């Protein structure tokens, strides 16, 4: 009996407490309802954004692998992907691949066209630097740091290149680039290496045949089979007002036979046609009539 009475009193106390709570929050029920609705909308919006971002990332990765599997890798395609997905893992990978391609193109042009080569190298430096500053993937940052060191070395910025190589050796001692980075840092510190880079900085390549007709840097097509096989191209002639000399250092008699150019022939200059020896006329022998 006492336990039932105690249980009834506890229920009354709980009901009174709930009633007090309801009476306390009743003036603010509209505001609380708005907060609940806003929280639900935020959760729903976040879930939608996650699904949308995942779908976009899948499309971006498809673009990435399609560009990566092409026969000729185009850095512009990876530049576009990096711009479409900034700050993402996909964007950082695209920027790294784009940096590799710009670096490869720039190094190949250094001995031909330094202006365009330096432009390619600057793009590589920008892409690698972005990845190093933003990515949280150690392997990707290590690769981008090594690419940045190579690009700086190709630009002739040896001090910054050495610093990047040393960062790789210090931060990733067991990484894939540690040994090569240590070797490059040691080599760039040698005086003979610095002297070579100083000389190369003054090197100014010029495209071959830049002032000739046709495409700059390319030789005009020429068919060697079109040359005469009898050496007639280099036969001695009277050219540029110079007279030929005979065996006794006497001026040879000018030829009375018109040459190929005199006849209007626009071909190669060849020897004068050989004239036949004059044939003396033979008088006919009279035939006596038969008796």
GICOR-V842058 format. One record per residue. N is the residue number from 1. RES is the residue in one small letter. SS is DSSP state (hx for helix, st for strand, lp for the rest). Layout:
n:res:ss
N:RES:SS
N:RES:SS
This chain:
n:res:ss
1:x:lp
2:x:hx
3:x:hx
4:x:hx
5:x:hx
6:x:hx
7:x:hx
8:x:hx
9:x:hx
10:x:hx
11:x:hx
12:x:hx
13:x:hx
14:x:hx
15:x:hx
16:x:hx
17:x:hx
18:x:hx
19:x:hx
20:x:hx
21:x:hx
22:x:hx
23:x:hx
24:x:hx
25:x:hx
26:x:hx
27:x:hx
28:x:hx
29:x:hx
30:x:hx
31:x:hx
32:x:hx
33:x:hx
34:x:hx
35:x:hx
36:x:hx
37:x:hx
38:x:hx
39:x:hx
40:x:hx
41:x:hx
42:x:hx
43:x:hx
44:x:hx
45:x:hx
46:x:hx
47:x:hx
48:x:hx
49:x:hx
50:x:hx
51:x:hx
52:x:hx
53:x:hx
54:x:hx
55:x:hx
56:x:hx
57:x:hx
58:x:hx
59:x:hx
60:x:hx
61:x:hx
62:x:hx
63:x:hx
64:x:hx
65:x:hx
66:x:hx
67:x:hx
68:x:hx
69:x:lp
70:x:lp
71:x:lp
72:x:lp
73:x:lp
74:x:lp
75:x:hx
76:x:hx
77:x:hx
78:x:hx
79:x:hx
80:x:hx
81:x:hx
82:x:hx
83:x:hx
84:x:hx
85:x:lp
86:x:lp
87:x:lp
88:x:lp
89:x:hx
90:x:hx
91:x:hx
92:x:hx
93:x:hx
94:x:hx
95:x:hx
96:x:hx
97:x:hx
98:x:hx
99:x:hx
100:x:hx
101:x:hx
102:x:hx
103:x:hx
104:x:hx
105:x:hx
106:x:hx
107:x:hx
108:x:hx
109:x:hx
110:x:lp
111:x:lp
112:x:lp
113:x:lp
114:x:hx
115:x:hx
116:x:hx
117:x:hx
118:x:hx
119:x:hx
120:x:hx
121:x:hx
122:x:hx
123:x:hx
124:x:hx
125:x:hx
126:x:hx
127:x:hx
128:x:hx
129:x:hx
130:x:hx
131:x:hx
132:x:hx
133:x:hx
134:x:hx
135:x:lp
136:x:lp
137:x:lp
138:x:hx
139:x:hx
140:x:hx
141:x:hx
142:x:hx
143:x:hx
144:x:hx
145:x:hx
146:x:hx
147:x:hx
148:x:hx
149:x:hx
150:x:hx
151:x:hx
152:x:hx
153:x:hx
154:x:hx
155:x:hx
156:x:lp
157:x:lp
158:x:hx
159:x:hx
160:x:hx
161:x:hx
162:x:hx
163:x:hx
164:x:hx
165:x:hx
166:x:hx
167:x:hx
168:x:hx
169:x:hx
170:x:hx
171:x:hx
172:x:lp
173:x:lp
174:x:lp
175:x:lp
176:x:lp
177:x:lp
178:x:hx
179:x:hx
180:x:hx
181:x:hx
182:x:hx
183:x:hx
184:x:hx
185:x:hx
186:x:hx
187:x:hx
188:x:hx
189:x:lp
190:x:lp
191:x:hx
192:x:hx
193:x:hx
194:x:hx
195:x:hx
196:x:hx
197:x:hx
198:x:hx
199:x:hx
200:x:hx
201:x:hx
202:x:lp
203:x:lp
204:x:lp
205:x:lp
206:x:lp
207:x:lp
208:x:lp
209:x:lp
210:x:lp
211:x:lp
212:x:lp
213:x:lp
214:x:lp
215:x:lp
216:x:lp
217:x:lp
218:x:lp
219:x:lp
220:x:lp
221:x:lp
222:x:lp
223:x:lp
224:x:hx
225:x:hx
226:x:hx
227:x:lp
228:x:lp
229:x:lp
230:x:lp
231:x:lp
232:x:hx
233:x:hx
234:x:hx
235:x:lp
236:x:lp
237:x:lp
238:x:lp
239:x:lp
240:x:lp
241:x:lp
242:x:lp
243:x:lp
244:x:lp
245:x:st
246:x:lp
247:x:lp
248:x:lp
249:x:lp
250:x:lp
251:x:st
252:x:lp
253:x:lp
254:x:lp
255:x:lp
256:x:lp
257:x:lp
258:x:lp
259:x:lp
260:x:lp
261:x:lp
262:x:lp
263:x:lp
264:x:lp
265:x:lp
266:x:lp
267:x:lp
268:x:lp
269:x:lp
270:x:lp
271:x:lp
272:x:lp
273:x:lp
274:x:lp
275:x:lp
276:x:lp
277:x:lp
278:x:lp
279:x:lp
280:x:lp
281:x:lp
282:x:lp
283:x:lp
284:x:lp
285:x:lp
286:x:lp
287:x:lp
288:x:lp
289:x:lp
290:x:lp
291:x:lp
